[in-house]
Each structure stands twice: as C-alpha cells, then as structure tokens.
Amino acid sequence: MADIKKKYAARAFVSCSLRPEDENFVNYVCRILDFHNIQAFGTVGKFSASPENPIALMNKNIPLADFVVIVATPRYLQKDLATGKITHGLSEMVHVETGMAIAHGKPVVLFVQEGTHIGNALPNITQYVVLNGQRTDFDAKRKLIFSLLNNAYLFVQKIKSDNTLKSVGKVAVGGLAVYGGIKLLQAIFGGEK
C-alpha cells in the first residue's frame, strides 16, 4: 500500500522549547496545528538540524513558513526588582524567532502554557491562547483557537494574493513597455525601406 502524504493548507515554523519537560505541551500544540491542517516544521533541533549556526538556520526556515507559531513554556524564574513579583518567563530564543518572523513579514500565533509569563512584547504583536493541556480546556477554547489559526491563514492568503497581483502587474507593465517600445521603433523606422 502506498504511503499517502497529507496535503496541508499552510506551514508553520514552530518556535518552542526542546527541553524534555516541555515536550508534551509542544507536541500538544503541534497536534492542534495538524488537526487544523497546518504542518509544523522548521524548528531547529526538532524538525530541522544542520551543522550551521542555529540562528542562521532559523533565518533560512522562517521565510519558508506561511506563519510562525510560538509555543511559550516556562523557562526562567523571573523577579521584578521593583515589586518583588516572581513569574515564570519564557526562553529568550522565542523572542529572537519572533523578531525574525516580524522582520520576514510573517504573522505570529502564540500558544501559552498556563503559568507562563510572556512579558510585554508578545501581547503587543499578536493575540494568544493560554492552554493547560486538558481536554475540557481545549473544548472551551476550540472556537478561539480555530478563529486565531483561520485568521492567520486568511492573512497569509491575502499576502500571497497581493504578491501575485503585484507580480502580474509587473509582468503586464513590462509587457506593455516592450509592446510600446516595439510600436515606437516601428513608428520611427517603419517608413524606411
């Protein structure tokens, strides 16, 4: 029997922790993406490996994605020196990959493991969903998750459509310029025999 590959509607570069204690939540989010017909790929150390600098590989993989999915899990214990408030913050590499996504014009979708403090930057660039990994939590947020992923997909389709229109427009303008140039040469030199 032939192996049939699933055809995905979109590809998402997944920015996530590679630590064993975060693997269940990361895989949970990847299953959500797969359920929504989105292929998770590009994660350096998870879906992609190379002997080159990991940041260079991230910079190669992110442009190949339709959008970037950030899976925020707690990495660091953080303390606000002014207030004394203690939180569990995420990896600094998540911020690096988010910056790369923005630089490459990619929409960003954020899934946050309950109890993770995501800081101030990420909520200002995208909406996000906080999940605890339980079925009842997922069921309660299913519509929100669908809406977030669907809007990211529609955003990507609009970008692709706009780029296609720009390309067609450039070809049309180029074609008209060539046609006009030929007609101009015919008008100038057409009477010579």
C-alpha positions in Angstrom: 0.0 0.0 0.0 1.4 3.4 -1.0 2.2 5.9 1.7 -0.1 8.9 1.2 1.2 12.2 2.3 -1.2 14.6 3.9 -1.6 17.8 2.0 -1.5 20.8 4.4 -3.2 24.1 3.9 -0.3 26.0 5.5 3.1 25.6 7.0 4.0 27.0 10.4 7.5 27.4 11.7 7.2 26.3 15.4 9.3 28.3 17.9 9.4 26.2 21.1 11.5 24.7 23.9 13.4 21.5 23.2 13.6 20.6 26.9 12.1 17.2 27.8 9.8 18.7 30.4 8.2 20.9 27.7 7.9 18.1 25.1 4.3 17.1 26.0 2.9 20.7 25.7 4.9 21.3 22.5 3.6 18.1 20.9 0.1 19.0 22.1 0.3 22.3 20.2 1.7 20.5 17.1 -1.3 18.1 17.2 -3.6 21.1 17.3 -1.9 22.5 14.2 -2.1 19.2 12.4 -5.8 19.0 13.3 -6.3 22.4 11.7 -4.4 21.2 8.6 -1.2 23.2 9.4 2.1 21.5 9.0 4.5 22.2 11.9 8.1 22.4 10.6 11.4 24.3 10.8 12.0 24.1 14.5 15.8 24.0 14.9 16.6 20.8 16.8 13.1 19.3 16.5 12.1 19.4 12.8 15.4 20.7 11.3 19.1 20.1 12.0 22.2 21.5 10.4 25.9 21.9 11.3 25.5 25.7 10.8 24.7 28.3 13.4 21.2 27.7 14.7 20.3 31.4 14.2 21.3 31.1 10.5 19.1 28.0 10.2 16.2 29.8 11.8 16.7 32.7 9.4 16.5 30.2 6.5 13.5 28.3 7.8 11.2 31.2 8.9 10.9 32.6 5.3 9.7 29.2 4.1 6.8 29.3 6.6 3.4 30.8 6.0 3.4 32.0 9.6 5.2 31.4 12.9 3.7 29.6 15.9 5.2 30.4 19.2 4.8 27.8 21.9 5.5 29.6 25.2 6.6 27.4 28.1 8.2 28.5 31.3 12.0 28.6 31.2 13.2 31.1 33.8 12.2 32.2 37.2 12.0 36.0 37.0 11.7 38.5 39.7 10.6 42.1 39.2 13.1 44.1 41.3 10.6 47.0 41.9 7.6 44.9 43.0 9.2 41.7 44.1 6.7 39.8 41.9 8.0 36.4 40.8 7.0 34.8 37.5 8.0 32.0 35.2 9.3 33.5 31.9 10.0 32.0 28.6 13.2 31.4 26.7 15.0 34.4 25.1 15.2 32.4 21.8 11.4 32.7 21.5 11.9 36.4 21.3 14.6 36.1 18.7 12.5 33.9 16.5 9.5 36.3 17.0 11.7 39.2 15.8 12.8 37.2 12.8 9.2 36.4 12.0 8.3 40.1 12.1 11.4 41.0 10.0 10.3 38.5 7.4 6.7 39.8 7.4 5.3 36.6 8.9 2.2 36.6 11.0 2.8 35.3 14.6 0.4 33.0 16.5 1.1 32.4 20.2 0.1 29.4 22.4 1.0 29.8 26.0 1.2 27.1 28.6 -0.8 28.1 31.6 1.5 29.6 34.2 4.0 31.1 31.7 4.6 34.9 31.9 5.1 36.0 28.3 6.3 39.5 29.0 5.1 42.7 27.4 6.3 42.4 23.8 4.4 39.4 22.5 0.9 40.5 23.6 1.5 43.7 21.6 2.1 41.9 18.3 -0.4 39.1 18.4 -3.4 37.6 20.2 -2.8 34.4 22.1 -4.4 31.4 23.7 -3.5 30.1 27.1 -3.8 26.3 27.4 -3.3 23.9 30.2 -3.3 20.7 28.1 -6.6 19.4 29.4 -9.4 18.3 27.0 -12.0 20.4 28.8 -9.8 23.5 28.4 -9.3 22.8 24.7 -13.0 22.3 24.2 -13.8 25.6 25.9 -11.2 27.4 23.7 -11.8 25.5 20.4 -13.6 28.3 18.7 -11.0 30.8 19.7 -8.2 28.6 18.5 -9.9 28.0 15.2 -10.5 31.7 14.8 -6.9 32.6 15.6 -5.5 30.0 13.2 -8.1 30.7 10.5 -7.4 34.4 10.6 -3.6 33.7 10.4 -4.3 31.5 7.3 -6.5 34.2 5.7 -3.9 36.8 6.4 -1.3 34.6 4.7 -3.6 34.1 1.7 -4.1 37.8 1.4 -0.3 38.4 1.4 0.1 35.7 -1.3 -2.7 37.2 -3.4 -1.3 40.7 -3.1 2.1 39.4 -4.1 0.6 37.5 -7.0 -1.2 40.7 -8.1 2.0 42.7 -7.8 3.8 40.1 -9.9 1.1 40.0 -12.6 1.1 43.8 -12.6 4.8 44.0 -13.1 4.6 41.4 -15.9 1.8 43.4 -17.5 3.6 46.7 -17.2 6.8 45.1 -18.6 4.8 43.6 -21.5 3.2 46.9 -22.2 6.6 48.6 -22.1 8.0 46.1 -24.6 5.0 46.4 -26.8 5.1 50.2 -26.6 8.8 50.1 -27.4 8.3 48.0 -30.5 5.5 50.2 -31.7 7.6 53.3 -31.2 10.5 51.7 -33.2 8.1 50.8 -35.9 6.7 54.3 -36.0 10.2 55.8 -36.1 11.8 53.3 -38.5 8.8 51.7 -40.1 8.7 54.0 -43.1 12.3 53.2 -44.1 12.8 50.7 -46.9 
